[in-house]
């Protein structure tokens, strides 16, 4: 069964975007737009949404440049990235 992208409309409540548009912004959008999408996904997305749209590389690339709503969110993602990088493959 092919993996289905989650419904993204609830996550981007203030913009009329679909999964295709989100993928386009992440791959071909300007830096500011891409980072806004990454931040929204990391702050408000569920695991399925985050995994469907972002790679570890995406998160690592943009994480130092993101301003989150709380220091706890930033700390969580920094620790999560460090944990994933430290895991043996």
mmCIF file of the C-alpha atoms, coordinates in Angstrom:
data_MODEL
# 
_entry.id   MODEL 
# 
loop_
_atom_site.group_PDB 
_atom_site.id 
_atom_site.type_symbol 
_atom_site.label_atom_id 
_atom_site.label_alt_id 
_atom_site.label_comp_id 
_atom_site.label_asym_id 
_atom_site.label_entity_id 
_atom_site.label_seq_id 
_atom_site.pdbx_PDB_ins_code 
_atom_site.Cartn_x 
_atom_site.Cartn_y 
_atom_site.Cartn_z 
_atom_site.occupancy 
_atom_site.B_iso_or_equiv 
_atom_site.pdbx_formal_charge 
_atom_site.auth_seq_id 
_atom_site.auth_comp_id 
_atom_site.auth_asym_id 
_atom_site.auth_atom_id 
_atom_site.pdbx_PDB_model_num 
ATOM 1  C CA . UNK A 1 1  ? 0.000  0.000  0.000  1.00 0.00 ? 1  UNK A CA 1 
ATOM 2  C CA . UNK A 1 2  ? 1.583  3.356  -1.007 1.00 0.00 ? 2  UNK A CA 1 
ATOM 3  C CA . UNK A 1 3  ? 2.225  5.911  1.707  1.00 0.00 ? 3  UNK A CA 1 
ATOM 4  C CA . UNK A 1 4  ? -0.336 8.687  1.610  1.00 0.00 ? 4  UNK A CA 1 
ATOM 5  C CA . UNK A 1 5  ? 0.555  12.268 2.482  1.00 0.00 ? 5  UNK A CA 1 
ATOM 6  C CA . UNK A 1 6  ? -1.487 13.485 5.441  1.00 0.00 ? 6  UNK A CA 1 
ATOM 7  C CA . UNK A 1 7  ? -4.116 16.170 5.138  1.00 0.00 ? 7  UNK A CA 1 
ATOM 8  C CA . UNK A 1 8  ? -2.189 19.387 5.495  1.00 0.00 ? 8  UNK A CA 1 
ATOM 9  C CA . UNK A 1 9  ? -5.013 21.920 5.496  1.00 0.00 ? 9  UNK A CA 1 
ATOM 10 C CA . UNK A 1 10 ? -5.405 21.916 9.283  1.00 0.00 ? 10 UNK A CA 1 
ATOM 11 C CA . UNK A 1 11 ? -1.723 22.598 9.816  1.00 0.00 ? 11 UNK A CA 1 
ATOM 12 C CA . UNK A 1 12 ? -1.740 25.614 7.497  1.00 0.00 ? 12 UNK A CA 1 
ATOM 13 C CA . UNK A 1 13 ? -4.976 27.129 8.763  1.00 0.00 ? 13 UNK A CA 1 
ATOM 14 C CA . UNK A 1 14 ? -4.053 30.630 7.587  1.00 0.00 ? 14 UNK A CA 1 
ATOM 15 C CA . UNK A 1 15 ? -3.196 29.714 3.993  1.00 0.00 ? 15 UNK A CA 1 
ATOM 16 C CA . UNK A 1 16 ? -4.962 27.758 1.292  1.00 0.00 ? 16 UNK A CA 1 
ATOM 17 C CA . UNK A 1 17 ? -2.233 25.238 0.456  1.00 0.00 ? 17 UNK A CA 1 
ATOM 18 C CA . UNK A 1 18 ? -2.195 21.563 -0.334 1.00 0.00 ? 18 UNK A CA 1 
ATOM 19 C CA . UNK A 1 19 ? 0.493  18.889 -0.015 1.00 0.00 ? 19 UNK A CA 1 
ATOM 20 C CA . UNK A 1 20 ? 1.783  19.527 -3.533 1.00 0.00 ? 20 UNK A CA 1 
ATOM 21 C CA . UNK A 1 21 ? 2.274  23.229 -2.817 1.00 0.00 ? 21 UNK A CA 1 
ATOM 22 C CA . UNK A 1 22 ? 4.017  22.482 0.484  1.00 0.00 ? 22 UNK A CA 1 
ATOM 23 C CA . UNK A 1 23 ? 6.427  20.128 -1.273 1.00 0.00 ? 23 UNK A CA 1 
ATOM 24 C CA . UNK A 1 24 ? 7.081  22.766 -3.920 1.00 0.00 ? 24 UNK A CA 1 
ATOM 25 C CA . UNK A 1 25 ? 7.871  25.407 -1.265 1.00 0.00 ? 25 UNK A CA 1 
ATOM 26 C CA . UNK A 1 26 ? 10.189 23.017 0.539  1.00 0.00 ? 26 UNK A CA 1 
ATOM 27 C CA . UNK A 1 27 ? 12.121 22.029 -2.597 1.00 0.00 ? 27 UNK A CA 1 
ATOM 28 C CA . UNK A 1 28 ? 11.985 25.126 -4.778 1.00 0.00 ? 28 UNK A CA 1 
ATOM 29 C CA . UNK A 1 29 ? 10.762 27.993 -2.626 1.00 0.00 ? 29 UNK A CA 1 
ATOM 30 C CA . UNK A 1 30 ? 12.916 30.848 -1.471 1.00 0.00 ? 30 UNK A CA 1 
ATOM 31 C CA . UNK A 1 31 ? 14.769 30.469 1.821  1.00 0.00 ? 31 UNK A CA 1 
ATOM 32 C CA . UNK A 1 32 ? 12.281 32.501 3.857  1.00 0.00 ? 32 UNK A CA 1 
ATOM 33 C CA . UNK A 1 33 ? 9.244  30.561 2.577  1.00 0.00 ? 33 UNK A CA 1 
ATOM 34 C CA . UNK A 1 34 ? 10.970 27.215 3.052  1.00 0.00 ? 34 UNK A CA 1 
ATOM 35 C CA . UNK A 1 35 ? 11.947 28.037 6.623  1.00 0.00 ? 35 UNK A CA 1 
ATOM 36 C CA . UNK A 1 36 ? 8.415  29.206 7.414  1.00 0.00 ? 36 UNK A CA 1 
ATOM 37 C CA . UNK A 1 37 ? 7.038  25.850 6.243  1.00 0.00 ? 37 UNK A CA 1 
ATOM 38 C CA . UNK A 1 38 ? 9.676  23.889 8.158  1.00 0.00 ? 38 UNK A CA 1 
ATOM 39 C CA . UNK A 1 39 ? 8.982  25.880 11.327 1.00 0.00 ? 39 UNK A CA 1 
ATOM 40 C CA . UNK A 1 40 ? 5.224  25.351 11.024 1.00 0.00 ? 40 UNK A CA 1 
ATOM 41 C CA . UNK A 1 41 ? 5.685  21.629 10.498 1.00 0.00 ? 41 UNK A CA 1 
ATOM 42 C CA . UNK A 1 42 ? 8.055  21.279 13.446 1.00 0.00 ? 42 UNK A CA 1 
ATOM 43 C CA . UNK A 1 43 ? 5.936  23.389 15.786 1.00 0.00 ? 43 UNK A CA 1 
ATOM 44 C CA . UNK A 1 44 ? 2.460  22.167 14.952 1.00 0.00 ? 44 UNK A CA 1 
ATOM 45 C CA . UNK A 1 45 ? 2.782  19.072 12.786 1.00 0.00 ? 45 UNK A CA 1 
ATOM 46 C CA . UNK A 1 46 ? 2.128  15.534 13.874 1.00 0.00 ? 46 UNK A CA 1 
ATOM 47 C CA . UNK A 1 47 ? 4.818  12.908 13.352 1.00 0.00 ? 47 UNK A CA 1 
ATOM 48 C CA . UNK A 1 48 ? 3.181  11.599 10.175 1.00 0.00 ? 48 UNK A CA 1 
ATOM 49 C CA . UNK A 1 49 ? 3.115  15.095 8.686  1.00 0.00 ? 49 UNK A CA 1 
ATOM 50 C CA . UNK A 1 50 ? 6.692  15.858 9.660  1.00 0.00 ? 50 UNK A CA 1 
ATOM 51 C CA . UNK A 1 51 ? 7.948  12.534 8.272  1.00 0.00 ? 51 UNK A CA 1 
ATOM 52 C CA . UNK A 1 52 ? 5.940  12.943 5.071  1.00 0.00 ? 52 UNK A CA 1 
ATOM 53 C CA . UNK A 1 53 ? 7.438  16.332 4.237  1.00 0.00 ? 53 UNK A CA 1 
ATOM 54 C CA . UNK A 1 54 ? 10.837 16.668 5.910  1.00 0.00 ? 54 UNK A CA 1 
ATOM 55 C CA . UNK A 1 55 ? 14.062 14.733 5.996  1.00 0.00 ? 55 UNK A CA 1 
ATOM 56 C CA . UNK A 1 56 ? 16.612 14.851 8.767  1.00 0.00 ? 56 UNK A CA 1 
ATOM 57 C CA . UNK A 1 57 ? 18.781 16.900 6.418  1.00 0.00 ? 57 UNK A CA 1 
ATOM 58 C CA . UNK A 1 58 ? 15.948 19.440 5.957  1.00 0.00 ? 58 UNK A CA 1 
ATOM 59 C CA . UNK A 1 59 ? 15.595 19.836 9.713  1.00 0.00 ? 59 UNK A CA 1 
ATOM 60 C CA . UNK A 1 60 ? 19.341 20.116 10.303 1.00 0.00 ? 60 UNK A CA 1 
ATOM 61 C CA . UNK A 1 61 ? 19.752 22.691 7.550  1.00 0.00 ? 61 UNK A CA 1 
ATOM 62 C CA . UNK A 1 62 ? 17.063 25.044 8.807  1.00 0.00 ? 62 UNK A CA 1 
ATOM 63 C CA . UNK A 1 63 ? 16.969 24.441 12.562 1.00 0.00 ? 63 UNK A CA 1 
ATOM 64 C CA . UNK A 1 64 ? 19.678 27.004 13.460 1.00 0.00 ? 64 UNK A CA 1 
ATOM 65 C CA . UNK A 1 65 ? 17.698 29.697 11.614 1.00 0.00 ? 65 UNK A CA 1 
ATOM 66 C CA . UNK A 1 66 ? 14.235 29.049 13.058 1.00 0.00 ? 66 UNK A CA 1 
ATOM 67 C CA . UNK A 1 67 ? 12.528 31.076 15.773 1.00 0.00 ? 67 UNK A CA 1 
ATOM 68 C CA . UNK A 1 68 ? 10.104 28.906 17.702 1.00 0.00 ? 68 UNK A CA 1 
ATOM 69 C CA . UNK A 1 69 ? 7.284  29.996 19.993 1.00 0.00 ? 69 UNK A CA 1 
ATOM 70 C CA . UNK A 1 70 ? 9.148  28.665 23.012 1.00 0.00 ? 70 UNK A CA 1 
ATOM 71 C CA . UNK A 1 71 ? 12.684 27.650 23.936 1.00 0.00 ? 71 UNK A CA 1 
ATOM 72 C CA . UNK A 1 72 ? 11.354 24.192 24.816 1.00 0.00 ? 72 UNK A CA 1 
ATOM 73 C CA . UNK A 1 73 ? 10.356 23.524 21.201 1.00 0.00 ? 73 UNK A CA 1 
ATOM 74 C CA . UNK A 1 74 ? 13.790 24.566 19.948 1.00 0.00 ? 74 UNK A CA 1 
ATOM 75 C CA . UNK A 1 75 ? 15.484 22.442 22.613 1.00 0.00 ? 75 UNK A CA 1 
ATOM 76 C CA . UNK A 1 76 ? 13.342 19.425 21.753 1.00 0.00 ? 76 UNK A CA 1 
ATOM 77 C CA . UNK A 1 77 ? 14.296 19.550 18.079 1.00 0.00 ? 77 UNK A CA 1 
ATOM 78 C CA . UNK A 1 78 ? 17.992 20.114 18.789 1.00 0.00 ? 78 UNK A CA 1 
ATOM 79 C CA . UNK A 1 79 ? 18.026 17.088 21.088 1.00 0.00 ? 79 UNK A CA 1 
ATOM 80 C CA . UNK A 1 80 ? 16.007 14.994 18.633 1.00 0.00 ? 80 UNK A CA 1 
ATOM 81 C CA . UNK A 1 81 ? 18.419 15.737 15.774 1.00 0.00 ? 81 UNK A CA 1 
ATOM 82 C CA . UNK A 1 82 ? 21.426 14.933 17.982 1.00 0.00 ? 82 UNK A CA 1 
ATOM 83 C CA . UNK A 1 83 ? 19.792 11.648 19.026 1.00 0.00 ? 83 UNK A CA 1 
ATOM 84 C CA . UNK A 1 84 ? 18.999 10.623 15.441 1.00 0.00 ? 84 UNK A CA 1 
ATOM 85 C CA . UNK A 1 85 ? 22.513 11.497 14.286 1.00 0.00 ? 85 UNK A CA 1 
ATOM 86 C CA . UNK A 1 86 ? 24.087 9.499  17.134 1.00 0.00 ? 86 UNK A CA 1 
ATOM 87 C CA . UNK A 1 87 ? 22.107 6.326  16.408 1.00 0.00 ? 87 UNK A CA 1 
ATOM 88 C CA . UNK A 1 88 ? 24.112 3.615  14.682 1.00 0.00 ? 88 UNK A CA 1 
ATOM 89 C CA . UNK A 1 89 ? 22.789 2.693  11.269 1.00 0.00 ? 89 UNK A CA 1 
# 
